[in-house]
Amino acid sequence: MASQPWFGLPGDSRLLRLSGALLGVFIVWLIVTTIHPVGPMIFLWVPIPAGGVVLTAVYWRTSCDPRLPGPTRRFWRHLTAVAVLVTAGTSSQVAEVLDNPGGGGLQTNPVMVAFNGAAVLLIVYALARLPLDRQTPGQVVRILLDAGTVMLAAGVFMWYFQTRPMLGREDTTTVVGSLALTAVALVGVFAVVKVMLSGYSFIDTKGLRLLIIAMAVGTVAPPAQTALQAYGARAFPMQIGLPAMFFFAAWAGEQQRVAAAGGASRRGSPSRRRRYYSLLPYAGVAAVDGLLIHVSWVAKANDPVVVGAAVLLTALVVLRQITAFRDNGRLLDQLNHNATHDALTQLPNRARFNTELHRAVGGDPGRSVAVALIDLDDFKKVNDTLGHEIGDLLLVAVAQRLKDCVGEQGMVARLGGDEFVVVLDGADPQAGDLVADRIVEALRLPVVADGYELPIRASIGIADGHTRDEPSVLLRHADIAMYAAKNLPGTAYLHYHRDMTGIRSNDPAHFGSGPLPTPGETPEHRQRLDQAADTALVL
């Protein structure tokens, strides 16, 4: 039977409860000792390495959970090694404190720097191996700028509260070690923020947030301790910070395992995740601005590093916004293109054609405007016999030929299905004939699509008009002429004239005596289509 949740922690988490109990007992014992020292000093320091041991056990159990995907287990295996390194580094600090009680609490030593530096680099490696969501080049630039902004803000605080007070010390080894650890920590901050902003597919959302909290606690504790000691305080924030860091880190690992047990989505919610973390760079700028106010007004100091960092952070945010504006502009252009163009042929669609035709007939009075409607005969047979994929290839090839024929003289659009339309602004009937002749010649050659040779027969109707004509009337006239052209052999075109009014199919009364070929059924064209169909059936 599963145990009940304890203060909001996952229900079946004995190791996590042990980590929380160590933190709680330590805080109580520290308060009691601060009021009235009692008991041996070792009781104040043992919970720190003990918390690291519990953290290692939690991560190892999570990394061995078979319900988690491979990349997730690999990530937590790397963090298990990180927990071992951090535990070894903090244990060396505790050993130094117990060996030198008058040394002033936890101090930076070469052993700790080596272990913690290796731990941070291993975290960066683990994050680098996480499969992340795909990003556009603009998104990558913004992510790097945001991560750099947060890293710079963290670096300013570390320098002001931890590194700067140590610069006057005679212990060069301690100063160099602190600087090296700070630099490595900043690399870790950059990597974590980059993952947060890039999108993570294999880490539980809540677990990653808890891991970030743990890293934040571990990052803030050293400069806080240095700052308090500078003012003569006797409290050691790292005494509380390290057990708290171990607790939140253990909670992150346990949350990943519990999420897998409950069948929770490991992908999280992209919209919530991106909205939550997009505030990080602005929070970093606000924090450095607050530090600038503190340095200028409270501390009455003129610190060029803080001032320069504030200016640089502002420049990074401005650059980030410029990049975002450019990406938004490209996105709007793409959306506008998708709204006005056919997805298959990339030609203008019906909406764009209507806009262009209204613009043409609304121009200067007396200008000629021609509309040519083009319909592919027997296109349905190609789809039914060879498949829609071959039909799509045929449409794309015809669209490109029409575009090459019209060039800069007009606009080619796809109305839908196998119907295309051309708008010729300023073209008289003779110019329309030249374009139509080029189209007939271009469609004379068959289209080779996926190994099939497909003959083309098209019927073209041209409506000659002028500015101030009704667009719908021009299109209707072109439609009538196109249906009349279907009665002619091969690919042919006709200009609309009044005698065609009402014609929608072959009507011998309007074209003299004698039978006319059925639309799309000229002997040569029918023979070529039948050959293509027979080839498809054989293959």
Secondary structure, 3 states (H helix, E strand, C coil): CCCCCECCECCCCHHHHHHHHHHHHHHHHHHHHHHCCCCCHHHHCCHHHHHHHHHHHHHHHHHCCCCCCHHHHHHHHHHHHHHHHHHHHHHHHHHHHHHCHHHCCCCCCHHHHHHHHHHHHHHHHHHHCCCECCCCHHHHHHHHHHHHHHHHHHHHHHHHHHHHHHCCCCCHHHHHHHHHHHHHHHHHHHHHHHHHHHCECCCCHHHHHHHHHHHHHHHHHHHHHHHHHHCCCCCCHHHHHHHHHHHHHHHHHHHHHHHHHCCCCCCCCHHHHHHHHCCHHHHHHHHHHHHHHHHHHHCCCCCHHHHHHHHHHHHHHHHHHHHHHHHHHHHHHHHHHHHHECCCCCCECHHHHHHHHHHHHCCCCCCEEEEEEEEECCHHHHHHHHCHHHHHHHHHHHHHHHHHHHHHHCEEEEEECCEEEEEEECCCHHHHHHHHHHHHHHCCCCEEECCEEECCCEEEEEEEEECCCCHHHHHHHHHHHHHHHCCCCCCEEEECCHHHCCCCCCCHHHCCCCCCCCCCCCHHHHHHHHHHHHHHHHC
